[in-house]
Amino acid sequence: MNDLSGRRILLIISGGIAAYKSLDLIRRLKEDGAQVRCILSEGGAQFITPLSVSALSGEPVFTKLFSDEDEQRFGHIRLSRETDLIVVAPASANMMAKMAHGMADSLASAVLLATDKPVLLAPAMNSMMWQNAATQANVATLLSRGVKTVGPASGTLACGEEGAGRMSEIGDIRQAVKTHFAASLPLMGKRALVTSGPTYEPIDPVRFIGNRSSGKQGHAIATALARMGADVTLVTGPTALPDLQIGKTMRVETAQDMLAAAQSDAFDIAICAAAVADWRPVDAAAEKIKKAEDTAPPAFALTENPDILATLSKPSPTRPKLVIGFAAETGDLEKLAQEKFARKGCDWLVANDVSGSKGFGADENEVTLLRRNAQGEIQSENWPLASKQTIAQRLVDEIITAVQS
């Protein structure tokens, strides 16, 4: 598995001869599985072209702050927020000065001022510029604010002088990015289980009892957990979705198989987002059941499937510290969700109405989160309609707060 699979990196390329090395950095980060978006500053564009950056990143390149086209496509605020890490390579003396003094007169500096995400700098400049008291003061200011740096290295500079100021080797920057993700994510060291999708309970080799769950919400939650550092095991019923890029995917078909997979290891967090079939045929036919003329349809004896959420919620030495269930309901959502929450024994319950265009198969969801307050009273919180990725990240943010408290 690639070290950076699923990670979103925004690379800012500022002015300097070392900008040409950033092309190789894009290639290497993508080899590691990262998604790389790029901002090419006006100075950086003096050394490399937007076309070369776009060709290697596979993404549009952003260059101007006051650009209707760029703002309509992605916008500098979205660029600053929809990323896991901002890397500035090369980081020129001018760019670091703008960062230290809160300037926002270019797209790159505006994004850096607007971001709430971690920043990694790879400084590159003449050795006298690097040693200048102003530059050193700016670097000290940025470090005090939590900005990280890699380099600069010492050696022969583009101008022919010797000294500190070379941009670090691409391998060193690449390793610094990997180290960041390995050490700084809030769920690092936590093991998480996510169940997702439907289960198929066989009637015969070609027919089954199942449901319309696409697995989109469960898979989005598993991905969001992994991005926050959790060691994720996704147990999924039959879906058309790909395996996780980060973590482990276990594919199953039946509820019994899903329960066995869910109990195959110990977890700190369990999220049961799968839509598990409540019943299964007592005896599945070994051969396809044939339709005969003038005969009644076959009758099936059904038996109850194991209750995966209730099983994982039972007190035991191996019970996850946080167990979250999902309730896909039609009708009186609040009433049905509260009844299920009281019955299952889980810590939280996420309920959604699947009677309309939301829920199963859709790309958006509207949910209600139920949990107990300090007095043991059930409290509910309604979340507005949003993409399933947004719902997943909001749930994971709540999980982070819970496990850190």
Phi, psi and omega per residue, in radians:
M1 nan 2.375 3.125
N2 -1.212 2.472 -3.049
D3 -1.100 -0.540 -3.029
L4 -1.948 0.343 -3.113
S5 -1.001 2.245 3.117
G6 1.451 -0.146 -3.140
R7 -1.341 2.487 3.124
R8 -1.888 2.056 -3.090
I9 -2.082 2.280 3.023
L10 -1.798 2.019 -3.137
L11 -1.752 2.118 3.068
I12 -1.799 2.143 -3.111
I13 -1.884 1.861 -3.130
S14 -1.672 -3.115 -2.992
G15 -1.252 2.468 3.104
G16 2.598 2.674 -3.110
I17 -1.065 -0.451 -3.132
A18 -1.208 -0.104 3.136
A19 -1.008 -0.539 -3.109
Y20 -1.134 -0.474 3.119
K21 -1.209 -0.412 -3.118
S22 -1.128 -0.442 3.074
L23 -1.078 -0.720 3.100
D24 -1.212 -0.614 3.111
L25 -1.085 -0.735 3.085
I26 -1.002 -0.830 -3.113
R27 -1.037 -0.801 -3.074
R28 -1.190 -0.711 3.130
L29 -1.133 -0.650 3.097
K30 -1.218 -0.595 3.041
E31 -1.066 -0.561 3.122
D32 -1.413 0.000 3.049
G33 1.740 0.017 -3.089
A34 -1.364 2.648 2.901
Q35 -1.576 2.222 -3.058
V36 -2.099 2.032 2.949
R37 -1.812 2.653 -3.026
C38 -2.301 2.465 2.901
I39 -1.955 2.169 3.112
L40 -1.870 2.010 -3.101
S41 -1.263 2.927 3.112
E42 -1.044 -0.699 3.109
G43 -1.198 -0.704 3.125
G44 -1.079 -0.597 -3.118
A45 -1.240 -0.144 3.027
Q46 -1.339 -0.258 -3.060
F47 -2.024 -0.563 3.095
I48 -2.375 2.852 -3.044
T49 -1.815 2.665 3.042
P50 -0.999 -0.606 -3.123
L51 -1.092 -0.737 -3.138
S52 -1.178 -0.666 3.119
V53 -1.153 -0.770 -3.139
S54 -1.138 -0.689 -3.122
A55 -1.088 -0.660 -3.107
L56 -1.442 -0.607 -3.099
S57 -1.445 -0.442 -3.057
G58 1.260 0.298 -3.103
E59 -2.293 2.750 3.013
P60 -1.110 2.580 3.140
V61 -1.781 2.383 -3.105
F62 -1.844 2.331 -3.005
T63 -2.259 -0.557 -2.977
K64 -2.156 2.470 3.082
L65 -1.269 -0.789 -3.102
F66 -1.715 1.231 -3.137
S67 -2.295 2.001 3.124
D68 -1.012 -0.726 -3.084
E69 -1.128 -0.836 -3.124
D70 -1.145 -0.719 -3.119
E71 -1.169 -0.631 3.113
Q72 -1.239 -0.615 -3.115
R73 -1.259 -0.789 -3.034
F74 -2.502 -0.627 3.087
G75 1.365 2.429 -3.058
H76 -1.186 -0.481 3.113
I77 -1.234 -0.776 3.094
R78 -1.081 -0.708 3.103
L79 -1.031 -0.666 -3.080
S80 -1.293 -0.385 -3.031
R81 -1.872 -0.627 -3.034
E82 -1.537 1.071 3.113
T83 -2.693 2.804 3.085
D84 -1.720 -0.423 -3.098
L85 -2.755 2.410 2.996
I86 -1.835 2.202 3.084
V87 -1.973 2.224 3.074
V88 -1.899 1.891 -3.068
A89 -2.611 1.974 -0.045
P90 -1.318 2.650 3.018
A91 -1.774 1.848 -3.107
S92 -1.335 2.877 3.074
A93 -1.043 -0.684 -3.140
N94 -1.124 -0.752 -3.128
M95 -1.145 -0.721 3.131
M96 -1.184 -0.596 3.081
A97 -1.126 -0.735 3.093
K98 -1.084 -0.740 3.125
M99 -1.075 -0.810 -3.070
A100 -1.124 -0.533 -3.051
H101 -1.854 0.172 3.020
G102 1.193 0.564 3.129
M103 -1.457 2.646 -3.105
A104 -2.494 0.881 -3.070
D105 -1.699 0.145 3.080
S106 -2.523 2.911 3.131
L107 -1.053 -0.787 -3.102
A108 -1.076 -0.834 -3.098
S109 -1.221 -0.572 3.092
A110 -1.165 -0.720 3.110
V111 -1.108 -0.753 -3.132
L112 -1.149 -0.566 3.115
L113 -1.331 -0.552 -3.048
A114 -1.550 -0.184 -3.000
T115 -1.383 2.621 2.966
D116 -2.000 0.326 -3.103
K117 -1.851 2.760 3.131
P118 -1.126 2.650 -3.099
V119 -2.224 2.364 3.079
L120 -2.112 2.178 -3.130
L121 -1.847 2.452 2.993
A122 -2.099 1.520 -3.048
P123 -1.083 2.573 3.078
A124 -2.688 2.133 -3.122
M125 -3.026 3.068 3.033
N126 -1.075 2.566 -3.063
S127 -1.079 -0.627 3.116
M128 -1.187 -0.637 3.080
M129 -1.134 -0.703 3.134
W130 -1.135 -0.700 -3.085
Q131 -1.404 -0.222 -3.109
N132 -1.009 2.447 -3.082
A133 -1.017 -0.597 -3.141
A134 -1.138 -0.776 3.126
T135 -1.121 -0.769 -3.136
Q136 -1.112 -0.628 3.090
A137 -1.174 -0.694 3.107
N138 -1.122 -0.746 3.124
V139 -1.086 -0.769 3.133
A140 -1.063 -0.705 3.108
T141 -1.080 -0.799 -3.120
L142 -1.141 -0.719 3.106
L143 -1.085 -0.668 -3.141
S144 -1.158 -0.364 3.128
R145 -1.625 0.057 3.092
G146 1.688 0.000 3.066
V147 -1.214 2.443 -3.141
K148 -1.857 2.698 3.121
T149 -2.277 2.700 2.967
V150 -2.292 2.056 -3.076
G151 1.533 -2.927 0.155
P152 -1.419 2.877 3.095
A153 -1.604 2.894 3.100
S154 -1.827 2.662 3.120
G155 2.690 -2.813 3.125
T156 -1.371 2.208 -3.115
L157 -1.609 2.946 -3.099
A158 -1.061 -0.521 -3.134
C159 -1.368 -0.117 -3.135
G160 1.715 -0.186 3.113
E161 -1.377 2.847 3.094
E162 -1.906 2.521 3.063
G163 2.580 -3.024 3.133
A164 -1.372 2.410 3.126
G165 2.654 -0.225 3.105
R166 -1.198 2.445 3.026
M167 -1.122 2.434 3.137
S168 -0.961 2.700 3.098
E169 -1.072 2.618 -3.098
I170 -1.004 -0.662 3.120
G171 -1.078 -0.614 3.130
D172 -1.264 -0.691 3.100
I173 -1.152 -0.751 3.121
R174 -1.016 -0.753 3.137
Q175 -1.197 -0.619 3.107
A176 -1.119 -0.652 3.082
V177 -1.113 -0.793 3.142
K178 -1.114 -0.702 3.135
T179 -1.112 -0.693 3.104
H180 -0.994 -0.866 -3.086
F181 -1.224 -0.474 -3.127
A182 -1.357 -0.367 -2.972
A183 -2.044 -0.349 -2.900
S184 -1.982 0.058 -3.075
L185 -1.505 2.489 -2.952
P186 -1.191 -0.373 -3.134
L187 -1.850 0.265 3.096
M188 -1.030 2.291 -3.139
G189 1.594 -0.140 3.106
K190 -1.634 2.427 3.106
R191 -1.825 2.228 -3.043
A192 -2.178 2.415 3.045
L193 -1.916 2.344 3.022
V194 -2.277 2.199 2.977
T195 -1.732 2.548 -2.986
S196 -2.631 2.739 3.044
G197 1.354 -3.006 3.126
P198 -1.567 3.053 2.824
T199 -2.042 2.606 3.093
Y200 -1.961 2.106 -3.140
E201 -1.854 1.944 -2.954
P202 -1.184 2.370 2.949
I203 -1.628 -0.772 3.034
D204 -2.658 -3.032 -3.064
P205 -1.078 -0.288 -3.090
V206 -2.109 -0.153 -3.094
R207 -2.107 2.700 -3.117
F208 -2.718 2.854 2.923
I209 -1.684 2.207 -3.114
G210 -2.691 -2.797 3.113
N211 -2.634 -3.133 -3.000
R212 -1.587 0.198 -3.119
S213 -1.043 2.275 3.134
S214 -1.573 -0.339 -3.069
G215 1.473 0.003 -3.050
K216 -1.080 -0.719 -3.115
Q217 -1.214 -0.789 3.139
G218 -1.105 -0.748 3.125
H219 -1.127 -0.654 3.111
A220 -1.132 -0.669 3.108
I221 -1.149 -0.767 3.136
A222 -1.060 -0.726 3.128
T223 -1.147 -0.746 3.139
A224 -1.128 -0.685 3.081
L225 -1.085 -0.774 -3.122
A226 -1.120 -0.670 3.125
R227 -1.133 -0.441 3.100
M228 -1.585 0.184 2.999
G229 1.759 -0.106 -3.105
A230 -1.210 2.581 3.001
D231 -1.503 1.781 -2.913
V232 -1.764 2.348 2.925
T233 -2.001 2.046 3.095
L234 -1.746 2.080 3.056
V235 -1.836 1.949 -3.009
T236 -2.136 2.418 2.970
G237 -1.323 -3.025 -3.077
P238 -1.132 2.016 3.062
T239 -2.441 2.938 3.078
A240 -1.614 0.104 -3.077
L241 -1.465 2.607 3.133
P242 -1.280 2.843 3.057
D243 -1.112 2.815 3.082
L244 -1.050 2.485 3.001
Q245 -1.377 -0.551 3.095
I246 -2.074 2.172 3.116
G247 1.867 -2.899 -3.032
K248 -2.040 2.356 3.092
T249 -2.018 2.235 3.072
M250 -2.034 2.087 -3.126
R251 -1.686 2.258 -3.137
V252 -2.331 3.014 3.082
E253 -2.085 -0.838 -3.009
T254 -1.734 2.889 3.088
A255 -1.107 -0.673 3.128
Q256 -1.115 -0.718 3.093
D257 -1.131 -0.682 -3.126
M258 -1.142 -0.734 3.109
L259 -1.102 -0.757 3.136
A260 -1.065 -0.726 3.126
A261 -1.178 -0.678 -3.136
A262 -1.167 -0.453 -3.136
Q263 -1.734 0.174 -3.071
S264 -1.367 -0.157 -3.107
D265 -2.693 3.021 3.101
A266 -1.727 2.438 -3.079
F267 -2.322 2.643 3.038
D268 -1.483 -0.565 -3.076
I269 -2.314 2.369 3.049
A270 -2.272 2.222 3.102
I271 -2.134 1.957 -3.091
C272 -1.686 1.492 -3.131
A273 -1.671 -0.105 -3.120
A274 -1.196 2.595 3.029
A275 -1.690 1.555 -3.026
V276 -1.442 2.315 3.088
A277 -1.085 2.338 -3.093
D278 -1.283 -0.524 -3.093
W279 -2.292 2.840 3.062
R280 -2.477 2.688 3.060
P281 -1.101 2.456 3.119
V282 -1.089 -0.773 -3.119
D283 -2.272 1.967 3.051
A284 -1.401 2.337 -3.129
A285 -1.199 2.454 3.138
A286 -1.297 -0.472 3.132
E287 -2.099 2.759 3.103
K288 -1.016 2.286 3.126
I289 -1.320 2.150 -3.082
K290 -1.558 2.538 3.045
K291 -1.494 2.202 -3.140
A292 -1.920 2.548 3.122
E293 -1.159 2.472 3.026
D294 1.055 0.509 3.064
T295 -2.182 2.642 3.142
A296 -1.223 2.653 3.064
P297 -1.027 2.610 -3.128
P298 -1.142 2.596 3.076
A299 -1.779 2.433 -3.103
F300 -2.026 2.280 2.983
A301 -1.496 2.237 -3.105
L302 -1.915 2.634 3.032
T303 -2.279 2.711 -3.060
E304 -1.292 2.409 3.065
N305 -1.377 2.792 3.048
P306 -1.101 2.524 3.108
D307 -1.597 1.730 -3.021
I308 -1.142 -0.790 -3.121
L309 -1.094 -0.819 -3.139
A310 -1.134 -0.639 3.131
T311 -1.130 -0.806 -3.125
L312 -1.216 -0.401 -3.097
S313 -1.470 -0.248 -3.108
K314 -1.102 2.424 3.096
P315 -1.045 2.268 3.093
S316 -2.898 2.842 3.120
P317 -1.059 -0.415 -3.088
T318 -1.799 0.107 -3.134
R319 -1.091 2.324 3.042
P320 -1.015 2.566 -3.118
K321 -1.144 -0.492 3.132
L322 -2.336 2.054 3.114
V323 -2.045 2.168 -3.086
I324 -2.119 2.226 3.102
G325 -1.863 2.888 3.048
F326 -2.114 2.546 3.098
A327 -2.269 1.915 3.040
A328 -1.636 1.971 -2.992
E329 -2.222 2.819 2.898
T330 -2.222 2.546 -3.121
G331 1.784 -2.450 -3.094
D332 -1.368 1.577 -3.008
L333 -1.029 -0.848 -3.068
E334 -1.076 -0.790 -3.113
K335 -1.152 -0.836 -3.113
L336 -1.137 -0.670 -3.139
A337 -1.155 -0.741 3.135
Q338 -1.128 -0.671 3.103
E339 -1.118 -0.754 3.132
K340 -1.165 -0.711 -3.140
F341 -1.047 -0.783 3.142
A342 -1.168 -0.531 -3.044
R343 -1.425 -0.611 -2.953
K344 -1.444 -0.519 -3.131
G345 1.473 0.196 3.120
C346 -1.393 2.982 -3.106
D347 -1.465 -0.725 3.091
W348 -2.293 2.769 3.031
L349 -2.405 2.310 3.085
V350 -1.877 2.054 -3.079
A351 -1.956 2.483 3.047
N352 -2.528 2.599 -3.136
D353 -1.551 2.090 -3.092
V354 -1.877 0.342 -3.093
S355 -1.431 -0.337 -3.104
G356 -1.904 -2.415 -3.092
S357 -1.545 -0.071 3.133
K358 -1.662 2.857 3.049
G359 1.589 -2.195 -3.010
F360 -0.916 2.130 3.042
G361 1.444 -0.330 -3.088
A362 -1.406 2.876 3.094
D363 -1.609 -0.173 -3.137
E364 -2.114 2.817 -3.129
N365 -2.566 2.677 3.043
E366 -2.313 2.057 -2.948
V367 -2.235 2.877 3.013
T368 -2.165 2.213 3.122
L369 -1.711 2.166 3.095
L370 -1.930 2.350 3.043
R371 -2.742 2.946 -3.088
R372 -1.743 2.517 3.057
N373 -1.489 -3.050 -3.084
A374 -1.081 -0.409 3.130
Q375 -1.584 0.045 3.123
G376 1.464 0.144 3.138
E377 -1.487 2.442 3.127
I378 -1.310 2.207 3.068
Q379 -2.067 2.506 3.133
S380 -2.102 2.582 -3.132
E381 -2.355 2.076 -3.113
N382 -1.532 2.222 3.092
W383 -1.824 2.317 -3.069
P384 -1.224 2.900 3.125
L385 -0.989 2.251 -3.127
A386 -2.719 2.950 3.075
S387 -1.088 2.685 3.140
K388 -1.138 -0.481 3.053
Q389 -1.171 -0.700 3.111
T390 -1.165 -0.738 3.080
I391 -1.052 -0.753 -3.132
A392 -1.066 -0.795 -3.112
Q393 -1.178 -0.637 3.112
R394 -1.141 -0.710 3.104
L395 -1.120 -0.736 3.136
V396 -1.148 -0.639 3.063
D397 -1.055 -0.705 3.094
E398 -1.154 -0.663 3.108
I399 -1.104 -0.751 3.129
I400 -1.042 -0.786 3.109
T401 -1.059 -0.706 -3.104
A402 -1.191 -0.762 -3.072
V403 -1.331 -0.364 3.137
Q404 -1.574 -0.206 -3.105
S405 -1.462 nan nan
